[in-house]
Every structure is written in C-alpha cells, then in structure tokens.
Amino acid sequence: MTQNADAPTTIVWFRNDLRLSDNPALDAALKGGHAVLPVFILEEEAPGDMALGGASRWWLHHSLVALAKDLEAAGAPLHLRRGRAEDILPDLAQRAGAARVTWNRRYEPWAIDTDARIKAALKQDDIAAESFNGALLYEPWEVKTKQGGWYGVFTPFWKAECALGDPAPPLPTPRRIAGAATDALPAGDDLADWGLSPTGPDWAGGLRNAWTPGEAGARDRLDRFLSDGVAAYPDTRDRPDREGTSRLSPHLHFGEISPRQIWHWSLDRLRAEDGPAMERGVWAFLREVGWRDFNHNLLYHNPGMPHRNYQTKFDAFPWRDDDAGLRAWQRGRTGYPLVDAGMRELWETGYMHNRVRMLVASFLVKDLLIPWQRGEAWFRDTLVDADLANNVANWQWTAGCGADAAPYFRIFNPVTQGEKFDPDGDYVRRWIPELAKLPAKSIHAPWTADAKTLAAAGVTLGRTYPRPIVDHKTARQQALDAYEDVKGAA
C-alpha cells in the first residue's frame, strides 16, 4: 500500500529489534499506509538489579547509531526518548495524532507487564495497539506438550518446535518509509546525552576491535559463518582456540538479525551446498537457535527465574559469601589458566566462548560455592550478548538448579577441559600472555611444571601468575557433599 505522509501516523516502537528487515512491527505499520514515527525509548521499567550492563550499553549506543542511519536513509528519522515507556508512548501518540502504535514483544516479566499497561492506556484513548513476534522462531505459548502445557526439557521442546514446520519467511527490507511530521512533538533526546559509551576511562577499545554492531554487521557475520564455518561447526564449536562459532549472539540479543532470517538463510545455504557435512553443521547450528527459544520459553512460564532457583531444593544449598574468591574470578586471577583466560576475554571483548562460559560458571558455583546469581550479575554487566533469558537459564543449568539442568555432580575440571578443548594452549596464550612461553603439557596446570620449565618461561607462581586459589579435587568433593545434604533434605 502506498504511504502518505499526510495520513494518520503509526508509531513504531523499536526495542530489542534494531533492524529494518524482517521487522513485523514496522511491516505492519507500512502495510497500514500511515506515516511512520520510529521511536526508541531508553526504558526505566526494569528493576534496579536488572538494569542494562555496561557492555550492553556500549553495544546499544552503536546499534542505535546504525539504526538511525538506516531509518534516515529510508525517510523516517528515529525519535529518541528516555524514561517510562508507559508514560511516554501514550503522550507521544496523542501529540502526534497517532491512530496506531506497533511494537515487537519482549519476554522479561516486567516488559510483559509494561506492554499490558501500555495497551490498556492506548486503547482507552482509542488508539490501536498491536504487538508482534520479532524475536523468536515461535512464541512460548505456541510450543505445547500434548497436554497443552509447556516443556521443561529441551529435547522434546526442540522436537515439538521442529514439528511446527519452518517459521514464516523473513519480511522484506523497506526501501522507503514516509516519515511522520514531528512539529507537534517535543524534541527528542540526543543519543550522546544518554552516556551509553564510556568516556573516562574508555574501557571499550577491545569491544570496538571485536565487533561491528548494527544490521549490516549482523548480516555480514552470518554470511561469513555460513560460507566458512557452519560445515565444521559440530567439530569446532567447543574449541575456544578456533573461530568455530557464529558469534551472532549479541546481534540476536539486540534484534539486528532475526531467528527467522537465520533459519531460512541457513536452509538456503544447505540447499545450495547440500552434503552430509553441511547438513550436519546447519542443523547443529539451528539447534542452538532452538535452545535460545527454549530459554525464553522457560522465562515466560517461570517469571521468577531471574532471582530464584528453578529447582527449589537448592534454596537450602550452603552457598558461601566469598568476596575475595569472587574478585579473583572476575579478574581472571584464580590460578586456573582456562578459567582466567575466559574471564579476561570477557573483560576485554564483552564476549566469552560458550564452552569456557560453562567452565567458568561451574568453577564459581561448584569450586567456590558462590551463588549463581553473583555470576549471572557479572555476566549481565560485562557481556555484549547479556540476554536475560539465556543468561539466567544457562547459569541455572550449569549450577544444576535449573530446568533440563546438567546433573549437579557434573563438575568441570579446569585442567582436563583445557587439555581437551585447548590442547596446544593457544587460547590461554592469547589471553594470559604471562604464560605464553610455557609448553602445552603444563600450560593448563603451571603448578605441575618443574622449576627449570617455569624459569625458562619467565613464570614465578604467586608473583607473575597466581597459584590456584582452591584445590579442585578438594573443592569438588565439598560441592558433592553439600549437594548430598540438600538432596537428602528435599
């Protein structure tokens, strides 16, 4: 339908869907033939302990820069506001003479509540309000058990989701958008005034070197992965010393690319380059997209998960209040090289390889007996892909207290994990340069090297690199004993 800039206005509220292509809320607005007012609100609805972390704030700044350029080029400048969305949107709609407001859904508990209040307020003012699925393959209420309930175990969830068939094909990218008149509106905010990017000190140099936020960056990363990495993905995805994963998670979190695009473009590549390796790789990759849907399914049906154990028997677990251990873990100074390498990669780049995420999480909750909530909060502040559903569900999975959880007795050994998944020590050498000259046979357990080897590598344990802050064997047994007490009391 042809758009008319003099027609009634539709406000498109951008959230974690910072793209023009396959954007259902934007597409619905364009099909209505109205002039479009794109709006992004830096929301203040989230509880204080769930506020946007520093790395995510950096990403959001640059993603909004990219989105604003794309919208400007299409003909509809982005309007920025900061505050409570439930106050801002009804006021903007009245001032703009909007007949309709569209947006794509989010699944955090407070976001669901906010959406309901906004819809009620808009409808009271006779303004249409419509929300869409722009973030998942299928909505949490669409993937049902035979009894009509929801899944708490991934494998049957994934089978049920696949049984629904391919999700709808991606929507096209609009070439032109008739921007709404903004004369009657208060001036929008200046993005620079939000202070999302660090200035003093500027700690984001590693992030800038590692990432290109925005829709174009997301497409480029997926294209490169499908061309060069997906066929080998099942064999390389657990190797932090190799570029074996897509690294699309922050782009997905901010909605610069959609799961439907990933699904269909991956299958297009499979059809173009059919073969056993490609088929195995594509479906292993898409299964991870399904895991993301599963985590959102869990959060939607269990809104208390950001703070509470999914398995309530863990409420009695004897966690420790160990600030010194937590600081050593955060700074990559535990004395276990693969753990420390992961934590330093996180601090430098806002990212950590998934295999290493499981290891460092296991170390915090099982070797140090520190509550998973402390680790989740650190990840939320330092990860550029700090998606609440994924972060909370994966931390609880590793801690053994979540849905579809790994058995509590599955406690990762930092040394054997390093020897298996970083066999030459390249990942450790990259992030812990003070160990770079150690031979592979001792790089994951430098305390086992003899004095001559340590001296030749320039390593002095306790000075240039810390000794282990706990003995893993002893810590493992303490964790198992604690779990037996909880299990016996359940």
C-alpha positions as CSV (number, residue, x, y, z in Angstrom):
1,M,0.0,0.0,0.0
2,T,1.3,3.5,-0.8
3,Q,2.2,5.6,2.1
4,N,1.0,9.1,2.6
5,A,3.0,11.4,4.9
6,D,-0.2,13.5,5.5
7,A,-2.1,10.4,6.6
8,P,-2.7,9.4,10.2
9,T,0.5,8.4,12.0
10,T,1.6,5.0,13.2
11,I,4.2,4.9,15.9
12,V,6.7,2.0,15.6
13,W,8.3,1.4,19.0
14,F,11.7,-0.1,18.5
15,R,13.1,-2.2,21.3
16,N,15.4,-5.3,21.0
17,D,14.6,-5.3,17.3
18,L,17.0,-2.8,15.9
19,R,16.7,-3.6,12.2
20,L,14.5,-2.7,9.2
21,S,14.4,-6.2,7.6
22,D,12.0,-8.8,8.9
23,N,10.6,-6.4,11.4
24,P,6.9,-7.4,11.9
25,A,6.0,-4.2,13.8
26,L,7.5,-2.0,11.1
27,D,6.0,-4.1,8.3
28,A,2.5,-3.8,9.9
29,A,2.9,0.0,10.1
30,L,3.9,0.2,6.4
31,K,1.0,-2.0,5.3
32,G,-1.4,0.3,7.0
33,G,-0.4,3.1,4.7
34,H,0.2,5.6,7.5
35,A,3.1,7.9,8.0
36,V,5.6,6.3,10.4
37,L,7.2,7.7,13.5
38,P,10.0,5.4,14.6
39,V,10.6,5.7,18.3
40,F,13.2,4.2,20.7
41,I,12.8,4.6,24.4
42,L,15.7,4.0,26.9
43,E,13.4,2.3,29.3
44,E,13.4,2.6,33.0
45,E,10.9,-0.1,33.7
46,A,13.4,-2.9,34.6
47,P,14.1,-3.5,38.3
48,G,17.3,-1.8,39.5
49,D,19.2,-5.1,39.8
50,M,18.3,-6.0,36.3
51,A,19.5,-2.7,34.7
52,L,21.4,-2.7,31.4
53,G,25.0,-3.6,31.9
54,G,28.0,-1.6,30.8
55,A,28.9,-3.7,27.8
56,S,25.3,-3.9,26.6
57,R,25.0,-0.1,27.0
58,W,28.1,0.3,24.7
59,W,26.5,-2.0,22.1
60,L,23.1,-0.3,22.3
61,H,24.7,3.0,21.6
62,H,26.4,1.8,18.4
63,S,23.4,-0.2,17.3
64,L,21.2,2.8,17.6
65,V,23.7,4.8,15.5
66,A,23.4,2.2,12.8
67,L,19.6,2.0,13.0
68,A,19.2,5.8,12.9
69,K,21.3,6.0,9.7
70,D,19.2,3.3,8.1
71,L,15.9,4.9,9.1
72,E,17.2,8.4,8.0
73,A,18.2,7.0,4.6
74,A,14.7,5.4,4.2
75,G,12.9,8.6,5.0
76,A,11.9,8.3,8.7
77,P,14.3,9.7,11.3
78,L,14.5,7.9,14.6
79,H,12.9,9.7,17.6
80,L,14.8,9.1,20.9
81,R,13.2,9.4,24.4
82,R,14.3,8.3,27.9
83,G,12.0,7.3,30.7
84,R,9.0,5.1,31.4
85,A,7.6,3.8,28.2
86,E,4.1,3.6,29.6
87,D,4.2,7.3,30.2
88,I,6.0,8.3,27.0
89,L,4.1,6.3,24.4
90,P,0.5,7.5,25.2
91,D,1.7,11.1,25.4
92,L,3.6,10.8,22.1
93,A,0.6,9.2,20.4
94,Q,-1.7,12.0,21.5
95,R,0.8,14.7,20.4
96,A,1.5,13.0,17.0
97,G,-2.2,12.3,16.3
98,A,-1.3,8.7,16.0
99,A,-4.0,6.2,15.2
100,R,-1.9,3.2,16.0
101,V,1.2,2.0,17.8
102,T,3.0,-1.2,16.9
103,W,5.9,-3.0,18.5
104,N,7.6,-6.4,18.8
105,R,7.3,-8.3,22.1
106,R,9.9,-8.8,24.8
107,Y,9.6,-11.6,27.3
108,E,11.1,-10.2,30.5
109,P,8.5,-10.3,33.3
110,W,8.5,-6.5,33.7
111,A,8.3,-6.0,29.9
112,I,5.2,-8.2,29.7
113,D,3.6,-6.2,32.5
114,T,4.6,-2.9,30.9
115,D,3.1,-4.0,27.5
116,A,-0.2,-4.8,29.1
117,R,-0.4,-1.4,30.8
118,I,0.5,0.4,27.6
119,K,-2.1,-1.4,25.5
120,A,-4.8,-0.6,28.1
121,A,-3.8,3.1,28.1
122,L,-3.7,3.4,24.3
123,K,-7.0,1.6,23.8
124,Q,-8.6,3.9,26.4
125,D,-7.5,6.8,24.1
126,D,-9.0,5.0,21.1
127,I,-5.5,4.3,19.7
128,A,-4.9,0.8,18.3
129,A,-2.1,-1.1,19.9
130,E,-0.6,-4.2,18.3
131,S,2.4,-6.3,19.3
132,F,4.2,-9.0,17.2
133,N,6.8,-11.8,17.5
134,G,10.0,-10.4,16.1
135,A,12.4,-12.2,18.4
136,L,11.7,-16.0,18.4
137,L,11.0,-18.8,15.9
138,Y,7.8,-19.4,17.7
139,E,6.1,-17.8,20.7
140,P,6.4,-19.5,24.1
141,W,2.7,-20.4,24.1
142,E,2.9,-21.9,20.6
143,V,5.2,-24.8,21.5
144,K,2.9,-27.1,23.6
145,T,3.1,-30.5,25.1
146,K,0.3,-33.0,24.2
147,Q,-1.4,-32.0,27.4
148,G,-1.3,-28.3,26.4
149,G,1.4,-27.4,28.9
150,W,5.0,-26.1,28.4
151,Y,8.3,-28.0,28.2
152,G,10.9,-28.1,30.9
153,V,13.3,-30.3,29.0
154,F,15.0,-29.2,25.8
155,T,15.0,-32.3,23.6
156,P,11.2,-32.8,23.5
157,F,10.8,-29.0,23.2
158,W,13.1,-29.0,20.1
159,K,11.2,-31.9,18.5
160,A,7.9,-30.1,19.1
161,E,9.2,-26.9,17.7
162,C,10.5,-28.5,14.6
163,A,7.2,-30.4,14.2
164,L,5.6,-27.0,13.8
165,G,7.4,-26.6,10.5
166,D,9.6,-23.8,9.1
167,P,8.8,-20.4,10.7
168,A,7.3,-17.8,8.4
169,P,9.7,-16.5,5.8
170,P,11.5,-13.2,6.6
171,L,9.8,-10.0,5.7
172,P,11.4,-7.7,3.1
173,T,13.5,-4.6,3.8
174,P,11.5,-1.5,3.1
175,R,13.2,0.9,0.7
176,R,11.2,4.0,1.6
177,I,9.3,4.9,4.7
178,A,7.1,8.0,4.8
179,G,8.2,9.7,8.0
180,A,5.5,11.4,10.1
181,A,5.6,15.1,10.8
182,T,7.2,15.9,14.1
183,D,6.4,19.6,14.5
184,A,3.9,19.0,17.4
185,L,6.3,16.8,19.3
186,P,8.8,17.8,22.0
187,A,12.4,17.5,20.8
188,G,13.8,14.0,21.0
189,D,16.9,13.2,23.0
190,D,20.4,13.4,21.7
191,L,21.9,9.9,21.9
192,A,25.2,11.3,23.2
193,D,23.5,12.7,26.2
194,W,22.5,9.2,27.3
195,G,26.1,8.4,28.2
196,L,25.9,4.8,27.0
197,S,29.5,4.7,25.8
198,P,32.3,5.0,28.4
199,T,34.5,8.1,28.4
200,G,36.7,8.3,31.5
201,P,38.2,5.8,31.4
202,D,37.3,4.5,28.0
203,W,37.4,0.7,28.5
204,A,35.7,-0.2,25.2
205,G,38.8,-0.4,22.9
206,G,38.6,-4.2,22.9
207,L,34.9,-4.1,22.1
208,R,35.4,-1.8,19.2
209,N,38.1,-4.0,17.8
210,A,36.0,-7.2,18.1
211,W,32.5,-6.1,16.9
212,T,30.5,-4.2,14.4
213,P,27.1,-3.5,15.9
214,G,24.1,-2.9,13.6
215,E,22.1,-4.8,11.0
216,A,24.8,-4.7,8.3
217,G,27.3,-6.2,10.8
218,A,24.9,-8.9,11.7
219,R,24.3,-9.9,8.1
220,D,28.0,-9.9,7.3
221,R,28.8,-12.1,10.3
222,L,26.1,-14.7,9.4
223,D,27.2,-14.7,5.7
224,R,30.8,-15.4,6.7
225,F,29.8,-18.1,9.1
226,L,27.6,-19.8,6.6
227,S,30.3,-19.6,3.9
228,D,33.3,-20.6,6.0
229,G,32.3,-22.1,9.3
230,V,28.9,-23.9,9.5
231,A,30.0,-27.2,7.9
232,A,32.7,-27.7,10.5
233,Y,30.6,-26.3,13.3
234,P,29.8,-29.6,15.1
235,D,33.6,-30.3,15.3
236,T,34.9,-26.8,16.2
237,R,32.1,-25.3,18.3
238,D,33.8,-26.5,21.5
239,R,37.2,-25.2,20.7
240,P,37.9,-21.7,22.1
241,D,41.3,-21.7,20.3
242,R,39.5,-21.7,16.9
243,E,36.9,-19.4,15.2
244,G,34.3,-22.2,15.3
245,T,31.1,-20.4,16.3
246,S,28.9,-17.8,14.6
247,R,29.3,-15.1,17.3
248,L,25.8,-13.9,16.4
249,S,24.5,-13.8,20.0
250,P,24.8,-10.0,20.6
251,H,23.3,-9.3,17.2
252,L,20.4,-11.6,18.1
253,H,20.1,-10.1,21.5
254,F,19.6,-6.6,20.1
255,G,17.5,-7.8,17.2
256,E,19.9,-6.7,14.5
257,I,19.1,-10.0,12.8
258,S,16.1,-12.3,13.5
259,P,15.9,-16.0,14.2
260,R,13.7,-16.4,11.2
261,Q,16.4,-14.9,8.9
262,I,19.0,-17.2,10.4
263,W,16.7,-20.2,9.9
264,H,15.8,-19.6,6.3
265,W,19.1,-18.3,5.2
266,S,20.9,-21.3,6.7
267,L,18.5,-23.7,5.0
268,D,19.0,-21.7,1.7
269,R,22.7,-22.3,2.1
270,L,22.1,-26.0,2.8
271,R,20.0,-26.4,-0.4
272,A,22.7,-24.6,-2.4
273,E,25.6,-26.7,-0.9
274,D,23.9,-30.0,0.0
275,G,26.1,-32.7,1.6
276,P,26.4,-34.6,4.8
277,A,28.8,-32.2,6.5
278,M,26.7,-29.1,5.5
279,E,23.5,-30.8,6.7
280,R,25.1,-31.8,10.0
281,G,26.5,-28.4,10.5
282,V,23.4,-26.4,9.7
283,W,21.1,-28.4,11.9
284,A,23.6,-28.3,14.8
285,F,23.6,-24.5,14.4
286,L,19.8,-24.2,14.2
287,R,19.5,-26.4,17.3
288,E,21.3,-23.6,19.2
289,V,18.8,-21.1,17.9
290,G,16.2,-23.5,19.3
291,W,18.0,-23.6,22.6
292,R,17.5,-19.8,22.7
293,D,13.8,-20.2,22.1
294,F,13.7,-22.8,24.9
295,N,15.3,-20.4,27.4
296,H,12.7,-17.8,26.5
297,N,10.0,-20.4,26.9
298,L,11.4,-21.1,30.5
299,L,11.5,-17.4,31.4
300,Y,8.0,-16.7,30.1
301,H,6.5,-19.6,32.1
302,N,8.7,-19.0,35.2
303,P,9.0,-15.3,35.6
304,G,10.8,-15.7,39.0
305,M,13.8,-17.3,37.4
306,P,16.0,-14.2,37.3
307,H,16.2,-14.3,41.1
308,R,15.0,-17.8,42.3
309,N,16.1,-21.3,41.8
310,Y,14.0,-23.2,39.3
311,Q,14.5,-26.3,41.5
312,T,13.5,-25.1,44.9
313,K,15.5,-27.7,46.8
314,F,18.6,-25.6,46.0
315,D,17.1,-22.8,48.2
316,A,18.8,-24.7,51.1
317,F,22.1,-25.1,49.5
318,P,25.0,-23.8,51.7
319,W,26.4,-21.1,49.4
320,R,29.4,-19.1,50.5
321,D,29.8,-15.4,50.9
322,D,33.3,-15.2,49.4
323,D,34.1,-11.7,48.1
324,A,37.8,-12.5,47.7
325,G,37.1,-15.6,45.6
326,L,34.5,-13.6,43.5
327,R,37.1,-10.9,42.8
328,A,39.7,-13.4,41.8
329,W,37.2,-15.0,39.4
330,Q,36.1,-11.7,38.0
331,R,39.7,-10.5,37.3
332,G,40.9,-13.8,35.8
333,R,43.2,-14.5,38.8
334,T,42.1,-17.9,40.0
335,G,45.3,-19.7,39.1
336,Y,43.5,-22.0,36.7
337,P,44.5,-20.8,33.2
338,L,41.5,-21.7,31.1
339,V,39.2,-20.1,33.7
340,D,41.3,-17.0,33.8
341,A,41.6,-16.8,30.0
342,G,37.8,-16.8,29.7
343,M,37.3,-14.1,32.3
344,R,40.0,-11.9,30.6
345,E,38.5,-12.5,27.2
346,L,35.1,-11.4,28.7
347,W,36.6,-8.2,30.2
348,E,38.4,-7.3,27.0
349,T,35.8,-8.1,24.3
350,G,32.5,-8.4,26.1
351,Y,32.3,-12.0,25.0
352,M,33.3,-15.5,26.0
353,H,33.4,-18.7,24.1
354,N,30.4,-20.9,25.2
355,R,32.5,-23.9,26.3
356,V,34.5,-21.6,28.5
357,R,31.3,-20.0,29.8
358,M,30.2,-23.4,31.2
359,L,33.6,-23.9,32.7
360,V,33.9,-20.6,34.5
361,A,30.3,-20.9,35.7
362,S,31.0,-24.3,37.1
363,F,34.1,-23.1,38.8
364,L,32.2,-20.2,40.5
365,V,29.3,-22.2,41.8
366,K,30.9,-25.6,42.4
367,D,34.6,-25.0,43.2
368,L,34.0,-21.7,45.1
369,L,30.4,-22.4,46.2
370,I,29.4,-18.8,45.3
371,P,25.7,-18.4,44.3
372,W,24.9,-18.4,40.6
373,Q,23.2,-15.1,41.0
374,R,26.6,-13.4,41.6
375,G,28.0,-14.8,38.4
376,E,24.8,-14.0,36.4
377,A,25.0,-10.4,37.5
378,W,28.7,-10.1,36.4
379,F,27.9,-11.6,33.1
380,R,25.0,-9.3,32.7
381,D,27.3,-6.3,33.2
382,T,30.2,-7.4,31.1
383,L,28.6,-9.4,28.2
384,V,27.5,-7.7,25.0
385,D,25.0,-10.5,24.5
386,A,23.6,-10.4,28.0
387,D,20.1,-11.7,27.1
388,L,18.2,-12.2,30.3
389,A,16.5,-15.5,29.3
390,N,19.8,-17.1,28.1
391,N,21.9,-15.7,30.9
392,V,19.7,-16.9,33.7
393,A,18.7,-20.2,32.2
394,N,22.3,-21.1,31.3
395,W,23.6,-20.1,34.7
396,Q,21.0,-22.2,36.4
397,W,21.7,-25.1,34.0
398,T,25.3,-25.1,34.9
399,A,24.6,-24.7,38.6
400,G,22.3,-27.8,38.5
401,C,19.3,-25.9,39.8
402,G,17.6,-25.1,36.5
403,A,15.3,-26.8,34.1
404,D,16.9,-29.5,32.0
405,A,19.9,-29.0,34.2
406,A,23.2,-30.8,34.0
407,P,23.4,-33.2,36.9
408,Y,24.9,-31.4,39.9
409,F,27.7,-34.0,40.0
410,R,28.9,-32.8,36.6
411,I,31.7,-30.6,37.8
412,F,34.1,-29.3,35.1
413,N,37.8,-30.0,35.8
414,P,39.6,-26.8,34.6
415,V,42.7,-28.7,33.7
416,T,41.2,-31.6,31.7
417,Q,38.8,-29.1,30.0
418,G,41.8,-27.1,28.9
419,E,43.8,-30.2,27.7
420,K,40.8,-31.4,25.7
421,F,39.5,-28.2,24.1
422,D,42.6,-26.0,24.0
423,P,45.2,-28.8,23.5
424,D,48.0,-26.6,22.3
425,G,47.3,-23.8,24.7
426,D,46.7,-21.2,22.1
427,Y,43.6,-19.7,23.7
428,V,45.4,-19.5,27.1
429,R,48.4,-17.9,25.5
430,R,46.3,-15.3,23.8
431,W,44.6,-14.1,26.9
432,I,47.3,-14.8,29.5
433,P,50.5,-13.6,27.9
434,E,52.5,-14.2,31.1
435,L,52.1,-17.9,30.5
436,A,52.7,-17.7,26.7
437,K,56.2,-19.4,26.9
438,L,55.0,-22.5,28.8
439,P,54.9,-25.7,26.9
440,A,51.5,-27.2,26.1
441,K,51.9,-30.1,28.5
442,S,52.0,-27.7,31.5
443,I,50.2,-24.6,30.3
444,H,46.8,-25.7,31.8
445,A,48.4,-26.6,35.2
446,P,51.5,-24.5,35.6
447,W,52.0,-25.5,39.2
448,T,52.9,-29.0,37.9
449,A,55.8,-27.7,35.9
450,D,59.3,-28.1,37.3
451,A,61.4,-25.1,38.4
452,K,63.5,-25.2,35.2
453,T,60.5,-25.1,32.9
454,L,58.9,-22.2,34.9
455,A,62.1,-20.2,34.9
456,A,62.6,-20.7,31.1
457,A,59.0,-19.4,30.6
458,G,59.5,-16.4,32.9
459,V,56.8,-17.7,35.3
460,T,57.0,-17.2,39.0
461,L,54.0,-18.7,40.7
462,G,52.4,-16.4,43.2
463,R,54.1,-13.4,41.6
464,T,53.7,-13.3,37.8
465,Y,50.8,-15.7,37.9
466,P,48.7,-16.8,40.9
467,R,48.7,-20.2,42.4
468,P,45.3,-22.0,42.4
469,I,43.0,-20.3,44.9
470,V,41.4,-23.7,45.6
471,D,42.4,-27.3,45.1
472,H,39.9,-28.6,42.5
473,K,39.8,-32.1,43.9
474,T,39.0,-31.0,47.4
475,A,36.5,-28.3,46.2
476,R,34.7,-30.9,44.0
477,Q,34.2,-33.2,47.0
478,Q,33.0,-30.4,49.2
479,A,30.4,-29.4,46.5
480,L,29.2,-33.0,46.2
481,D,28.9,-33.4,50.0
482,A,26.9,-30.2,50.1
483,Y,24.6,-31.4,47.3
484,E,24.1,-34.7,49.1
485,D,22.9,-32.8,52.2
486,V,20.4,-30.8,50.1
487,K,19.2,-33.8,48.2
488,G,18.7,-35.7,51.5
489,A,16.7,-32.9,52.9
490,A,14.5,-32.4,49.8
